[in-house]
Amino acid sequence: MARLLIVHHTVSPATRELLDGVLDGARTDDIEGVRVQVKAALAATVTDLLEADAVVLGTPANIGYMSGALKHFFDTVYYQAQADTLGLPYTLYVHGDNDTSGAVRSVESVAKGMGWSRHRPPVTVTGRPDAAARESCWELGAVTALAALEHAEARA
Ligand SMILES: Cc1cc2nc3c(=O)[nH]c(=O)nc-3n(C[C@H](O)[C@H](O)[C@H](O)COP(=O)(O)O)c2cc1C
């Protein structure tokens, strides 16, 4: 069974809506053979990551950067998991009030350092999520679940 890891920092109803969209897409009945593991960024471990075939990262924008919680996740896993997760497909969603660009840049920079492979452009949402935002998150969850399947098959 392939594994999809979702590492998120969820701080409010708006960020919860985005996470729920990703979860619904990742768990769609149309995709079989993927186990979805959902971890708060402050609780996700190196083992969670090493077991994953693909990762969705979710964060609010905080002072032009990823949240401290997601940064903590990267600080935790960076050296211990780097060599064993090269090429790992990942996707990203970011929620902000008005400008998510610094947060996106920060995550993409660390993920590049890890040697991960960006599977899709990030989903960025400002303000209250609308139907299009929820749909984009649903798609992000579904395509990353498919990426987990493909990556697991390639590694088998
Ligand atoms: C300390 C702090 C820094 C923030 N910095 C940014 C920022 O740089 N860019 C941005 O778009 N939003 C920023 N925000 C807004 C958060 O991203 C936003 O509150 C979060 O995504 C949750 O959305 P909500 O408050 O609409 O529920 C910041 C919020 C806080 C508390």
The ligand as a Gaussian input file, in Angstrom:
#p B3LYP/6-31G(d) Opt

LIG

0 1
 C        2.225000      36.480000      13.102000
 C        1.462000      36.453000      11.815000
 C        2.104000      36.775000      10.637000
 C        1.412000      36.756000       9.418000
 N        2.075000      37.038000       8.261000
 C        1.413000      36.981000       7.087000
 C        2.091000      37.218000       5.861000
 O        3.282000      37.475000       5.801000
 N        1.395000      37.153000       4.705000
 C        0.057000      36.890000       4.702000
 O       -0.531000      36.859000       3.628000
 N       -0.622000      36.627000       5.847000
 C        0.028000      36.667000       7.044000
 N       -0.633000      36.380000       8.213000
 C       -2.020000      35.937000       8.152000
 C       -2.108000      34.418000       8.268000
 O       -1.490000      33.794000       7.157000
 C       -3.564000      33.998000       8.421000
 O       -4.004000      34.498000       9.656000
 C       -3.716000      32.506000       8.369000
 O       -3.488000      32.027000       7.052000
 C       -5.090000      32.062000       8.812000
 O       -6.046000      32.729000       8.050000
 P       -7.320000      33.427000       8.718000
 O       -6.780000      34.335000       9.766000
 O       -7.996000      34.125000       7.589000
 O       -8.146000      32.322000       9.271000
 C        0.037000      36.408000       9.422000
 C       -0.603000      36.079000      10.620000
 C        0.103000      36.114000      11.790000
 C       -0.611000      35.728000      13.070000

